[in-house]
């Protein structure tokens, strides 16, 4: 069984080192090494090779060779599914190790990291099923002499650029689906959280994935830019900020590569007076502070009806104050460390600006300062009340454990507030009345809507955004099809010459 260089660094032990994985080999870079310090402790935990444009060229060339020599794209769906099932088994076997890697490097609570890894295994099994079911259509409606075939085929070489907040999970929203379709892949994980991507690459190799089908290039945005610009990448899937997404759209223009972009969000949780208020309060706190609030689908805006606002906010404040800020590997931690010190300062700055604009801090608002958290980037979970659409906190993605509260009087006002931001990734609505909840859900301009739940849904459902939250979809049949192309084949039988009149010789 594969031995993973993954033991969490708790003090004094050597940091992990990750090279590039190209064409089945671990390739040591002769260039810069990027160091990663755990956001909860400041300890050096990993070192990754900084990929260059030349490294990306080498990885893409390996992926192209693997695609064109049919070692993966032309094998049966059953063979691809068998490999993916073995990978899912290995992810489950190494689940605790993978979870501890992500908890340490991201700063997220270990309980969240375990759920991420369980989701990664589930997504991989789902992709295995899609590999078996990949199919096209036939068309016989153009007369008895014509048969049309629409073939669904692997799109080619795929570039995957994954973010730091859900390293194992978001990689698994993309990678197994691309492989299920028969594509070959180059992954560029975040330089902040590369360990689980390297570990998962080892598991794919152990499961029997042919050399060159999966390649991993570590490094910073320069490697990501080289992958986005590369003329021999057919599809690029990216998860990250809207600003970077715009740059990727521009970078992809060279060969007009197919893009799937999951970008930022500023989700609203809308609570009507007839909701189950206790369940809604629990959902608001979970949605706002899940994964330290460093989540594109974080339900970071609370919109609550004025008739219940005071009572409901009191319940939210009480639940928020009870959250335990702690070390990521502590089983009792609810909120861990933010990704790095600069990000913590940015989140605190957003809170300060909201206060200056007239918002009220109901709870939190400052750095967590207990002795057990010294040396880490911890923030007390924060609720801001009285946030209006004119404030930056209402519309800007803060990406931290900060929940803003605003009030509404009518359904129409609530819908306008929920839709009144540039993002459209997810929203949620709480009401016992289906005649309220369903029309409201249909009126929301977002790719996902949660009704009486939050951040919920199986891998069979597509995920993606409206507006500046991105283009394309991940997961579900739609996510699988992002990595495919359609080819129409027209077959004519019977008498043909009568159809071709141009260039017909004159009668003698």
WOQUIPE-V634188 format. One record per residue. RES is the residue in one small letter. PSI is psi in whole degrees, -180 to 180 (999 if undefined). OMEGA is omega in degrees with one decimal (none if undefined). Layout:
# WOQUIPE-V634188
res,psi,omega
RES,PSI,OMEGA
RES,PSI,OMEGA
This chain:
# WOQUIPE-V634188
res,psi,omega
x,145,179.4
x,133,172.6
x,119,-175.2
x,135,175.5
x,77,-166.7
x,1,-175.4
x,125,179.5
x,143,-178.0
x,112,-177.5
x,4,177.3
x,118,173.1
x,-21,-178.9
x,164,-176.1
x,148,175.4
x,156,173.6
x,150,175.1
x,134,-178.4
x,123,172.5
x,179,175.3
x,149,176.5
x,107,-172.9
x,125,175.8
x,39,176.1
x,0,-178.9
x,153,173.2
x,120,-171.3
x,114,179.6
x,133,179.5
x,141,177.7
x,-1,-175.8
x,-146,-173.7
x,147,173.1
x,132,179.6
x,127,-179.9
x,141,178.0
x,126,176.2
x,138,-179.0
x,129,-177.6
x,-17,-179.1
x,-21,-174.4
x,-20,-173.8
x,0,-179.5
x,144,173.9
x,119,-175.4
x,-24,-179.6
x,157,175.1
x,132,179.9
x,147,176.1
x,139,179.3
x,104,-179.1
x,147,177.6
x,180,175.8
x,-35,178.2
x,-38,177.6
x,-45,178.8
x,-42,176.7
x,-45,-177.9
x,-42,-179.2
x,-42,179.6
x,-40,178.0
x,-40,177.7
x,-43,178.9
x,-38,179.4
x,-44,178.2
x,-43,-178.9
x,-33,179.0
x,-44,-173.1
x,-22,178.5
x,9,169.8
x,16,-178.0
x,-14,179.9
x,-45,-172.8
x,-28,-175.9
x,4,173.7
x,162,-176.0
x,156,175.6
x,-30,178.5
x,-37,177.7
x,-42,177.4
x,-41,-179.7
x,-38,-179.3
x,-42,177.6
x,-45,-178.0
x,-38,175.8
x,-39,177.6
x,-39,177.3
x,-45,179.3
x,-41,177.0
x,-43,-178.7
x,-38,175.8
x,-43,178.6
x,-40,178.9
x,-41,-177.1
x,22,-171.7
x,-45,-176.7
x,-40,178.4
x,-47,179.9
x,-41,180.0
x,-41,179.9
x,-34,175.4
x,-51,-176.9
x,-37,177.9
x,-43,-177.5
x,-46,-174.0
x,-34,179.0
x,-35,-172.0
x,7,-176.6
x,155,176.8
x,143,-177.7
x,-34,179.3
x,-37,176.8
x,-43,-179.8
x,-39,177.2
x,-41,177.6
x,-37,177.2
x,-47,-176.4
x,-38,174.7
x,-40,176.1
x,-37,178.1
x,-43,177.4
x,-41,180.0
x,-43,178.4
x,-38,-179.5
x,-39,176.3
x,-40,177.6
x,-43,179.0
x,-37,177.9
x,-40,177.2
x,-37,178.9
x,-34,178.8
x,-38,-179.7
x,-32,-172.5
x,1,-179.0
x,125,-174.2
x,163,175.8
x,-154,-178.4
x,163,172.8
x,151,-177.8
x,120,-178.9
x,29,-174.9
x,15,-179.0
x,36,178.0
x,159,-174.4
x,-18,-177.8
x,1,-177.3
x,131,171.2
x,128,178.6
x,135,175.4
x,130,171.8
x,111,-176.2
x,135,172.5
x,121,-173.0
x,158,174.8
x,138,-175.7
x,-23,178.6
x,-135,-179.6
x,129,-175.8
x,135,170.3
x,132,178.9
x,122,176.7
x,116,-172.1
x,153,-173.8
x,180,-175.4
x,-15,-168.7
x,-29,176.6
x,70,-169.5
x,-51,-177.7
x,-39,-174.3
x,-50,-176.6
x,-34,172.2
x,-40,-176.8
x,-10,169.5
x,-16,-175.5
x,-57,-168.0
x,-54,-176.3
x,-29,177.6
x,-40,176.9
x,-43,179.9
x,-37,178.3
x,-34,179.6
x,-13,-178.3
x,9,178.9
x,162,167.8
x,157,-160.7
x,144,165.4
x,122,180.0
x,135,170.0
x,98,178.2
x,165,174.1
x,140,177.4
x,-16,179.5
x,-25,-172.9
x,65,-175.2
x,-11,-169.5
x,-43,-176.7
x,-31,175.8
x,-43,177.6
x,-41,179.7
x,-42,-179.7
x,-35,175.4
x,-40,176.7
x,-38,-179.4
x,-38,176.0
x,-40,178.3
x,-43,179.0
x,-32,-178.2
x,-8,176.1
x,13,176.0
x,129,-177.2
x,151,177.8
x,141,176.1
x,-17,-179.3
x,-37,175.4
x,127,178.0
x,144,179.8
x,123,174.7
x,116,177.4
x,163,179.5
x,-177,-176.2
x,-159,-175.6
x,-21,178.3
x,-40,176.1
x,-39,177.1
x,-41,178.7
x,-40,178.7
x,-37,177.9
x,-41,179.3
x,-34,-177.8
x,-12,-167.8
x,129,-176.1
x,-12,-178.0
x,14,171.9
x,125,-175.4
x,-34,-178.2
x,138,175.2
x,126,176.0
x,125,-174.2
x,139,169.0
x,127,-178.8
x,-154,-174.6
x,156,176.9
x,-38,-179.6
x,-44,177.8
x,-36,176.9
x,-40,177.8
x,-40,178.9
x,-35,178.9
x,-38,176.0
x,-44,178.9
x,-41,-177.7
x,-28,-176.3
x,-6,-172.9
x,-22,-175.9
x,-47,178.1
x,16,178.9
x,45,-179.2
x,151,177.4
x,135,-175.4
x,143,166.7
x,117,-172.6
x,119,172.4
x,111,-168.1
x,-148,-170.3
x,175,178.3
x,160,174.9
x,68,-169.0
x,151,175.7
x,141,167.1
x,119,-175.6
x,121,-175.3
x,117,177.8
x,159,-175.4
x,-26,-176.8
x,6,-179.3
x,159,166.8
x,99,-168.0
x,-32,178.4
x,-45,177.7
x,-39,-179.4
x,-41,179.1
x,-41,176.8
x,-41,178.9
x,-40,178.9
x,-44,-178.4
x,-43,176.9
x,-48,-177.3
x,-32,-178.3
x,-31,-171.1
x,-1,174.8
x,136,179.7
x,38,179.5
x,17,-175.3
x,1,-179.5
x,73,-168.4
x,128,-178.6
x,-30,179.7
x,14,175.5
x,131,179.0
x,76,-167.2
x,-7,176.3
x,123,173.1
x,123,173.6
x,114,-172.7
x,140,-179.5
x,141,-176.2
x,-31,-177.1
x,-25,-177.2
x,6,-169.4
x,-49,-174.6
x,-47,179.1
x,-44,-175.4
x,-43,179.9
x,-32,175.8
x,-41,178.3
x,-40,178.5
x,-42,178.8
x,-43,-179.7
x,-44,179.8
x,-39,-179.8
x,-43,179.7
x,-24,-178.7
x,-10,179.5
x,140,-178.8
x,119,173.6
x,125,-175.7
x,-177,179.5
x,140,-175.1
x,-36,-176.0
x,2,176.0
x,124,-176.9
x,-21,-176.6
x,1,-176.8
x,133,173.4
x,-40,-178.3
x,125,-178.7
x,-148,-177.0
x,147,172.6
x,163,-164.6
x,-35,173.8
x,171,-172.9
x,-39,-179.9
x,-37,178.5
x,-40,176.4
x,-45,179.6
x,-36,179.2
x,-40,179.5
x,-45,177.3
x,-39,177.6
x,-38,177.9
x,-38,177.0
x,-46,-179.2
x,-42,-179.8
x,-35,177.3
x,-41,176.5
x,-43,179.2
x,-30,-179.3
x,-5,175.6
x,-1,177.9
x,156,179.6
x,132,176.3
x,114,178.0
x,-33,179.5
x,148,177.7
x,-144,177.1
x,0,-176.6
x,170,177.1
x,140,173.4
x,134,-167.9
x,20,-179.4
x,156,-179.5
x,-32,-178.7
x,-17,-176.8
x,6,-179.2
x,137,179.9
x,-6,-178.7
x,168,-176.9
x,78,-174.5
x,140,177.1
x,138,174.5
x,129,178.1
x,135,-166.2
x,136,172.1
x,125,177.8
x,124,179.0
x,160,177.0
x,29,180.0
x,127,-177.7
x,162,-179.8
x,-18,179.8
x,-13,-177.3
x,145,178.2
x,-33,-178.9
x,-23,179.4
x,-35,-169.9
x,-20,-177.6
x,140,177.8
x,108,-178.5
x,-35,174.8
x,51,177.0
x,-178,-176.7
x,66,-177.6
x,122,178.3
x,129,176.7
x,145,-178.7
x,133,176.7
x,158,-176.3
x,154,173.7
x,159,179.4
x,-34,-176.0
x,161,177.0
x,-41,-179.3
x,-40,178.1
x,-42,179.3
x,-42,-179.8
x,-40,178.5
x,-40,178.5
x,-44,-178.9
x,-41,-178.3
x,-3,-170.8
x,34,174.4
x,167,-177.9
x,-18,-174.9
x,161,176.7
x,56,-178.1
x,-50,178.9
x,160,172.3
x,166,174.5
x,154,-179.5
x,137,-178.3
x,115,177.0
x,141,175.4
x,-15,-174.1
x,113,-179.9
x,-29,178.2
x,-17,171.4
x,-49,-170.4
x,-45,-174.4
x,-48,175.7
x,-36,178.8
x,-44,178.3
x,-40,-179.5
x,-25,179.4
x,-14,-179.3
x,136,-179.1
x,75,179.3
x,155,-176.9
x,-27,177.2
x,141,174.7
x,131,178.8
x,126,179.9
x,117,-177.8
x,31,173.6
x,-178,-177.1
x,142,179.7
x,63,-169.6
x,152,174.9
x,145,-178.2
x,167,179.8
x,-10,177.3
x,-13,-178.3
x,136,-179.0
x,153,-178.4
x,131,178.3
x,-175,-169.7
x,162,166.6
x,169,171.9
x,-135,-175.0
x,10,174.7
x,3,169.7
x,-176,177.8
x,150,-179.0
x,180,-177.4
x,152,170.8
x,157,178.9
x,168,-178.7
x,180,177.7
x,-38,-179.2
x,-39,178.0
x,-38,176.1
x,-43,-175.9
x,-17,174.6
x,-25,-176.8
x,19,-179.8
x,164,170.8
x,155,177.1
x,137,177.4
x,124,177.8
x,127,178.7
x,118,179.0
x,127,-177.2
x,125,179.2
x,128,175.6
x,170,178.6
x,-153,-176.5
x,128,-176.9
x,-37,-169.4
x,-32,-177.1
x,-16,-179.4
x,-17,-171.2
x,97,-175.3
x,-22,-179.3
x,132,178.4
x,13,179.0
x,127,-179.6
x,145,177.8
x,152,177.7
x,139,-179.3
x,999,none
